[in-house]
Amino acid sequence: MVGCAESIVRKIKDKLVKRKMKHSFSTSDILTKIENRRPTFESQISAPPLNNTYEKSFRNLSVVSEKDEDNLNNNHHDRCVQESSFYNRNSISCDNLTLLNRADNKDKSRSELNLAKCTKIRDYFQRNRVTDVNKRLKSQIWSSVVTIVLVEGKNLLACDPETGSSDPYAKFRLGNEKYKSRIVWRSLNPKWLEQFDLHLYDDGDQQLEITVWDKDRSRDDFIGRCVIDLSRLDRETTHNIWHELEDGAGTLHLLLTISGTTASETISDLSTHEDTPREKENLLQRYHWTKTFHNLKDVGHLTVKVFRAQGLAAADLGGKSDPFCVLELGNARLQTQTEYKTLSPSWQKIFTFNVKDINSVLEITVYDEDRDHKVEFLGKIAVPLLRIRNGEKRWYALKDKKLRSRAKGNSPQILLEMNVAWNPMRACIRTLNPREEKYMQTEVKFKRQVFVKNVLRMKSIIMHFYEFGKLLQSCFEWESTFQSFVALLFWLVICYYFQPWMLPVVGLLMFFKQYIVKKVAGPQTVPWDELADSDMEDDDDDDKEKVGNEEEKKSLKERLQAIQEVTQGVQNAIGKLATFGESVKNTFNFTVPYLSWIAITLLILASMVLYFIPIRYLLMLWGMNKFFRRILRPHAVPNNELLDLISRVPDDEMLLDYRDLKILIGQETERRREPRKKQKAS
């Protein structure tokens, strides 16, 4: 059989790319080589221009058989003075060449290709070229991001008869994207707490397939599967999903959000959004105090407009970034589209959240999207809902991961506008109930700096009690006669006239004192050093830890692990005690006026109840409530209203996280960088 290469050579010019070679005026001398295993044939050298026409035929391109899958390799070279530079290469499957029957000419050893049929080669090139372009575009452009939080599983199938449990893990598939969770060993109610992203395409599959497997040595056992139709879910909303497993047993708990929509004219696009007075009026009527008991779980409604950012750090080698913005309120998570190759992205998006707790904090983080959908941190801010000024469009300075100093870049900042409407009575009722658990939280590992900081926080609280003890001891020792005499009279009067209702009155007096101090001296600020609290030292420590971990031996890690767990427990316990003490202090300091007034109201009610009702009856009611709680309210979560209230009050560390940084302009940015560099060098 004889291959017809003339048409092949004619079609090669469709695959050539115009670029500058070694000739001027962007031209090249084109030479084409056609190979099929052993024989190689060359065309004549074609001088400029690049659109070349070849007039040379080749024969004796042997094909072993009709089933041969060898390809004709077309190598395009630029013939220079001494050597030929490789230009391009195409591979043509011989299966796409139609062979003529050699029965018409027996004298010829091989038949010739029908030139009319060689048009299939052109169609082959064009079809493959379009397919390659589509694949490349699909790998880069997505219409929406599907953020999934795999929380837990319940009552899964037991696949191990010896232990009566399983080693479950989950597999997710959306189109061509896949994700595999970690394995939870020996559990029928596993808790994964994993967050990951999958991507939706305009013409892609909308079915999210989830399968759960049991890890086994030989072959993994199937536990169950379920399919979620994403086309039926609302966009820009976090869905709390409990889904039954089919072909097995158990349920899966997921948090699923479809956001980051790249298409325009969506519900989150500011260009198509219009604020109408009627919508605002309906929203205010929805949370009016007269409708308090219509829906107690609906505390409020938050609207966030994300306009643009500027001064971001360059995360890519070309001096640019691919930034996108993520908004988190509790377990709800929404994000904008990605703006490519820019340090001043303009997102122009509007997002809405259902507020379940008015004491929540809105976290806004800017990331850079890298290859394989990985991200790099660019900046973050934290805004408590109670501090939002409705309708105020302003710039917010982006902070680092620790929320103490500025993020990297040229004074990075983000332009936002927020509005929150809420019902105070519903918020008060929700405040006296347990706080909603946030599933995705970073685990606090042992660090020397964190340990020392928690010890110092606890020491400052203990010192208040120590000073009070010293004052009491000085009264006992009669170091000051007048002071000791007044203390003795006060003690005798209190013991003689004491009633239980006086205890809340003491708390009210403390609130009154701090209120007067705040009005006279102004609000108290938490001491803060931006340079000392920056995360540059942590970055250096992380790098050192990585190097050290590579040098450590496995036996040393095992010995240090037990010590680290103990120190980590002590560190966290001290941190919780310090947080509790600072929250109590900030309650009396009117740090969050709304919570302080709730505490004042509760103290007034407690004083009235203790004044009119004997304490013995109150103890009886308290005991009956504890004994019959499980019978009357079997699904109620046991809680302490006082502790729930205190848990909503931020401690000093949180107040530093919420502090607004000053927007730097021009040369001020460079001035702020110099002392930080000096500190790092020292």
Protein Blocks (a to p, Z undefined) as FASTA:
>chain_A
ZZdfklmmmmmmmmpccdddfbghhiacddddddehjbccddddddddfbdcdddddehi
acfblmlcbdcddddddddfkbccdfbdcdddfklpccddfklpmkbmbdcddfklmmmm
mmmmmmmmmmmmmmmmmmmpcfbdcddddfbdehiacfbfknopacddddddehjbccdd
dddehiabdcfkpaddddddfklcfbdcdddddddfklccdfbdcdddfklpcehiacdd
ddddehiadddddddddehilbghifklmklpccdfklmmmmmmmmgfklmmmpmmlmbc
cddddfbdehiacfbfnopacddddddehjbccdddddehiabdcfkpadddddfbfkbc
cddddddddehhiacdfbdcdddfklpcghiacddddddfkomaccedehiadddddddd
ddfklmmmmmmpccdddfbacdddddfklmmmmmmmmmmmmmmmmmmmmmmmmmmnomal
klmmmmmmmmmmmmmmgcfklmmmmmmmmmmmmmmmmmmnopadddddfklmpcklmmmm
mmmmmmmmmmpcfklmmmmmmmmmmmmmmmmmmmmmmmmmmmmmmmmnomammlmmmmmm
mmmmmmmmmmmpcfklmmmmmmmmmmmmmmmmmmbccddfklmmmmmpccfklmmmmpcc
dddehjlmmmmmmmmmmmmmZZ
